[in-house]
Amino acid sequence: MTRSEDPGDRPTWLLLAHQLPPKPAYLRVKVWRRLQDLGAVAIKASLYALPSNPDTREDFQWLLREIREGGGDATIFEARLVDGLTDQQVRALFDRARDADYAALAAEARSVAEAVAPDPELWRARVPEMRAQLARLRRRLAEIVGIDFFGANGRETVEGLLSGTERRLADAEERQDTEVRMPVEQEKPRGRTWVTRRGVHVDRIASAWLIRRFIDPDARFKFVPDKGYAPEPGEIRFDMFEAEYTHEGDHCTFEVLLARLCEPDRALQAIGEIVHDIDLKDGKFGREEAAGIRTLVAGIAAATEDDARRLERGASALDDLYEYFRRKRD
């Protein structure tokens, strides 16, 4: 039984249907902003959804009260099925909304770092200002994470950008080299359980392939919820919050694993650049292959929700891609 077939995994959706009067005009804007702040998604006009839990129920109840006090009408109800949509389709609505939030925040985080890079003296001169900007971005990240109900893909990108900039600021304060370097580890993990969040996509699929083929041939993989997971002794987390291996600066998880645990390999470097361009969406390397690989991975994700199966199918494609780049180099 796949995860999508497990009845215990199936969410209950909380729905808010509302009608607003034409006046006052500010009420419509106020309600729309509150829905955005709560992380609700529009199923259709005037019908919004949240995953059902005590917190979201309370949030919708407060909003219902505001709507009625403003002269409108609203109803809250729970449902297992939402207007003919599958649970996967509803989750995708939430993930797209949060990915857009993360992408906007990532762009802002890059602009903060690029405003002073690569001048070390300018870093030192603007430490207080940048500390304040980073604190604001951290608060905004916490707000988005709070309404990221299903673990959208963009969180690690923002975490890596903010952490990398914070490290450079710390270096600037100590008048040390401002270049962020990833330490190379001498001993590779062997026979370990590697943990990542459910719903694997390009960076996690590629990282798992890299781990099993070039780092830990006996690796076992475990897929867990994005929030609230406490690792067991001996587990290694990757591409998730507070993981041992995840985004650092503007490097995706694949690049971090490659730099820390693998010997230099031009074919792997080429794959890393493709994964970077797809995952971070910043066009850093401009790899022409990225569009095709993005479509291929999207097809794998659409074909199955089973994470182990996604890794298996992705590994087969990456084996062929590696051989292509290896021979091309030769």
C-alpha positions in Angstrom: 0.0 0.0 0.0 1.4 3.4 -1.0 1.2 6.4 1.3 -1.6 7.8 -0.9 -3.7 4.7 -0.3 -3.4 4.8 3.5 -6.8 5.9 4.9 -5.1 7.1 8.1 -3.0 9.5 6.0 -6.0 11.2 4.4 -6.6 14.7 5.6 -9.8 16.4 6.5 -10.2 19.8 4.9 -11.7 22.8 6.6 -13.7 25.0 4.1 -14.8 28.6 4.5 -17.5 29.9 2.1 -18.3 33.6 2.3 -20.3 36.4 0.8 -19.2 40.0 1.2 -21.3 43.2 0.8 -20.1 45.6 -1.9 -19.5 48.2 0.8 -17.4 49.0 2.7 -14.7 48.2 0.1 -11.9 47.8 2.6 -13.7 44.7 4.0 -12.9 42.7 0.9 -9.2 43.7 1.0 -9.1 42.9 4.7 -10.6 39.4 4.3 -8.3 38.6 1.4 -5.2 39.6 3.4 -6.3 37.6 6.4 -6.8 34.5 4.2 -3.3 35.0 2.7 -1.9 35.3 6.3 -3.6 32.1 7.3 -2.2 30.2 4.3 -5.7 29.4 2.9 -6.0 28.5 -0.8 -8.9 29.4 -3.1 -10.8 26.3 -4.3 -13.1 28.6 -6.3 -14.6 32.1 -5.9 -15.4 32.8 -2.2 -14.5 29.2 -1.2 -11.2 28.7 0.7 -9.6 25.7 2.3 -7.2 24.8 5.1 -6.1 21.5 6.5 -8.4 20.8 9.5 -6.9 21.0 12.9 -7.7 22.9 16.1 -5.5 25.9 15.2 -6.9 26.4 11.7 -10.4 25.9 13.0 -9.9 28.7 15.5 -8.4 30.9 12.7 -11.4 30.4 10.4 -13.8 31.0 13.3 -12.2 34.4 14.1 -12.3 35.3 10.4 -16.0 34.2 10.2 -16.7 36.6 13.1 -14.9 39.5 11.4 -16.9 38.9 8.1 -20.2 38.9 9.9 -19.4 42.0 11.9 -18.5 43.7 8.7 -22.0 42.9 7.3 -21.1 39.8 5.3 -22.0 36.1 5.8 -19.8 33.0 6.1 -20.0 29.3 6.8 -17.4 26.9 8.0 -17.6 23.1 7.3 -15.4 20.1 7.1 -15.0 17.7 4.1 -13.1 14.7 3.0 -13.5 15.6 -0.7 -13.2 19.1 -2.0 -15.2 20.0 -5.1 -14.2 17.0 -7.1 -10.4 17.5 -6.4 -8.2 14.7 -5.2 -6.2 15.2 -2.0 -3.0 15.3 -4.1 -4.5 18.2 -6.1 -5.5 20.1 -3.1 -2.1 19.7 -1.5 -0.5 20.9 -4.8 -2.5 24.1 -4.4 -0.9 24.7 -1.0 2.5 23.8 -2.2 2.3 26.2 -5.2 1.3 29.0 -2.9 4.1 28.4 -0.5 6.7 27.9 -3.3 5.7 31.3 -4.6 6.2 32.8 -1.1 9.6 31.0 -0.8 10.7 32.1 -4.2 10.0 35.8 -3.4 11.8 35.5 -0.2 14.8 33.8 -1.8 15.0 36.7 -4.4 15.1 39.2 -1.5 17.7 37.2 0.4 20.0 37.1 -2.7 19.6 40.8 -3.2 20.7 41.4 0.4 23.9 39.4 -0.1 24.6 40.7 -3.6 24.4 44.3 -2.4 27.8 44.0 -0.7 29.5 40.9 -2.3 32.3 40.4 -2.9 33.9 43.4 -1.1 35.1 42.4 2.4 35.3 46.0 3.6 31.8 46.7 2.5 30.6 43.6 4.4 32.2 44.9 7.6 30.8 48.5 7.1 27.3 47.3 6.7 27.1 44.6 9.4 24.4 46.3 11.6 22.2 47.2 8.6 22.5 43.6 7.2 21.8 42.1 10.6 18.5 44.0 10.7 17.6 42.9 7.2 18.4 39.3 7.9 16.4 39.4 11.1 13.4 40.6 9.1 13.9 37.9 6.5 14.1 35.3 9.2 10.8 36.5 10.7 9.2 36.3 7.3 10.6 32.8 6.8 9.1 31.7 10.1 5.7 33.1 9.0 5.8 31.1 5.8 6.9 28.0 7.5 4.0 28.4 9.9 1.5 28.0 7.0 3.6 25.5 5.0 1.3 22.7 5.8 2.7 20.0 3.5 6.4 20.9 3.1 6.8 22.8 -0.1 10.2 22.5 -1.9 11.4 26.1 -1.5 12.2 26.2 2.2 15.7 24.7 2.0 16.7 27.2 -0.7 15.9 30.2 1.6 17.4 28.5 4.6 20.7 28.0 2.7 20.8 31.6 1.4 20.1 33.1 4.8 22.6 30.8 6.6 25.3 31.5 4.1 24.9 35.2 4.4 24.9 35.0 8.2 28.1 33.1 8.1 29.7 35.7 5.9 28.6 38.4 8.3 30.1 36.5 11.2 33.4 36.3 9.2 33.2 40.0 8.5 32.8 40.8 12.1 35.9 38.8 13.0 37.8 40.3 10.0 38.4 36.9 8.6 38.1 35.6 5.0 34.6 36.2 3.7 34.5 33.3 1.4 32.0 30.5 2.5 33.8 27.2 2.2 32.4 23.7 2.8 34.7 21.5 4.8 35.7 18.3 3.1 35.0 15.2 5.3 37.7 12.5 5.3 35.5 9.5 6.2 32.3 8.6 4.3 29.3 7.3 6.2 28.6 3.6 5.6 25.5 1.5 5.9 23.5 4.4 7.4 19.8 5.3 7.3 19.4 8.6 5.4 16.3 10.5 6.3 14.5 13.1 4.1 11.1 14.6 3.9 8.3 13.0 2.0 7.3 14.0 -1.5 10.9 13.8 -3.0 11.6 16.0 -6.0 14.7 16.9 -8.0 17.3 17.7 -5.3 16.3 14.9 -3.0 16.1 12.3 -5.9 19.5 13.3 -7.2 21.0 13.5 -3.7 19.7 10.0 -2.9 21.2 8.7 -6.1 24.6 10.4 -5.3 24.5 8.9 -1.8 23.8 5.3 -2.8 26.1 5.2 -5.9 29.1 7.3 -4.7 29.0 7.7 -0.9 27.2 4.9 0.9 26.3 1.9 -1.3 24.4 0.2 1.6 22.4 3.3 2.3 18.8 2.9 3.4 16.3 5.8 2.9 13.5 6.9 5.2 10.8 9.4 4.4 9.3 11.5 7.2 7.0 14.5 7.6 8.5 17.9 7.1 7.7 19.0 10.7 8.2 17.5 14.1 10.5 14.6 13.2 13.1 13.8 15.9 16.0 11.7 14.3 16.9 8.4 15.8 20.5 7.6 16.8 22.7 7.1 13.8 20.4 8.6 11.2 21.6 11.2 8.8 19.2 13.8 7.5 19.5 15.5 4.1 17.6 18.2 2.3 15.3 19.0 5.2 15.3 21.5 8.1 18.3 21.2 10.5 19.7 18.4 8.4 23.3 17.3 8.5 23.4 17.9 4.7 21.2 20.5 3.2 21.4 23.8 1.4 24.4 26.0 2.3 24.6 29.5 0.9 23.5 29.3 -2.7 24.4 25.6 -2.9 21.7 22.9 -3.2 21.9 19.7 -1.2 23.4 17.8 -4.1 26.2 20.3 -4.4 26.9 20.2 -0.6 27.1 16.4 -0.6 29.3 16.4 -3.7 31.8 19.0 -2.2 32.0 17.3 1.2 31.9 13.6 0.4 32.9 12.9 -3.2 36.1 13.0 -5.2 36.3 15.7 -8.0 34.3 14.4 -11.0 33.4 16.6 -14.0 30.4 14.4 -14.8 29.0 14.8 -11.3 29.7 18.5 -11.4 27.6 18.8 -14.6 24.7 17.0 -12.9 25.1 19.2 -9.9 24.8 22.3 -12.0 21.6 21.0 -13.6 20.1 20.1 -10.2 21.1 23.6 -9.0 19.4 25.4 -11.9 16.2 23.4 -11.5 16.0 23.5 -7.7 17.1 27.1 -7.0 15.6 28.6 -10.2 18.3 31.2 -10.3 19.8 30.4 -13.7 23.3 30.4 -12.2 24.8 27.9 -14.6 22.4 28.3 -17.5 22.5 24.5 -18.2 20.6 23.8 -21.4 19.8 20.3 -20.2 17.9 21.7 -17.1 14.5 22.1 -18.9 14.4 18.5 -20.1 15.5 17.1 -16.8 12.9 19.3 -15.0 10.2 17.8 -17.2 11.5 14.3 -16.7 11.4 14.6 -12.9 8.0 16.2 -13.0 6.8 13.2 -15.0 8.3 10.8 -12.4 6.5 12.7 -9.6 3.2 12.7 -11.5 3.4 8.9 -12.1 3.8 7.9 -8.5 3.5 9.3 -5.0 5.6 6.4 -3.6 9.0 8.1 -2.6 11.0 4.8 -2.9 9.7 4.3 -6.4 10.5 7.9 -7.3 14.1 7.3 -6.2 14.3 4.1 -8.2 13.0 5.7 -11.4 15.2 8.8 -10.9 18.3 6.7 -10.3 17.9 4.9 -13.6 17.7 8.2 -15.4 20.7 9.7 -13.5 22.8 6.6 -14.3 22.3 7.3 -17.9 22.9 11.0 -17.5 26.1 10.4 -15.7 27.4 8.0 -18.4 26.5 10.6 -21.0 28.6 13.3 -19.3 31.4 10.9 -18.5 31.8 9.9 -22.1 31.3 13.5 -23.3 34.2 14.6 -21.0 36.4 11.7 -22.3 
